[in-house]
Amino acid sequence: MADEVKEVIRDADKAMQAALDAMENDFHTIRTGRASPGLVEKVLVEYYGSHVHLQQLATVSVQEGHTLVIKPFDVTTIKAIEKGIQASELKLTPTNDGKVVRLTIPPMTEERRREVVKVVHRRLEEAKVSLRNSRHEAIDMLKEYESEEMITEDELKRGKQMVEDTIQKFNAKAEELSAKKEKEVMEI
């Protein structure tokens, strides 16, 4: 098989893995009724005129299963951290004692669980769109190589089949991750 085909497959594989990783990272920020530091690590906080992720300003730990304790590196950022949490899609109200910010994660209602599952499905669809875009880019690149006579028509066909096999593998992984997250959200 031509090196060009191998390179296209390798690039498509990397792009598809990046899409899957992004979806998985998004899933870590989705609330499941249990306290998890991943829930707030990506919350944007305004800090000296720019927006930074909460994890750059504080450490986050779990206390008693349903409470997150956010300990800022600099106590003067407590108000900014509270504003960032209130502005996020978490719909949680932070409290502070001057040293740390606490977030109590209430148990989710059935209605809220169904809303969260819809978010999981939306993130899955976004990942699938990204996977399809990677597939189209790879196939277009293979066609371009074939039109420039860098690869043969047979290599183009084999390359297309390899791209299809790759996207099927990543779609299956994305579906599996989504089903796992959905089950986690629906657990009481």
Secondary structure, DSSP 8 states (H G I E B T S, - for coil): --HHHHHHHHHHHHHHHHHHHHHHHHHHTS--SS--GGGTTT-EEEETTEEEEGGGTEEEEEETTTEEEEEESSGGGHHHHHHHHHHSTT----EE-SS-EEEE-----HHHHHHHHHHHHHHHHHHHHHHHHHHHHHHHHHHHHHHTTSS-HHHHHHHHHHHHHHHHHHHHHHHHHHHHHHHHHH--
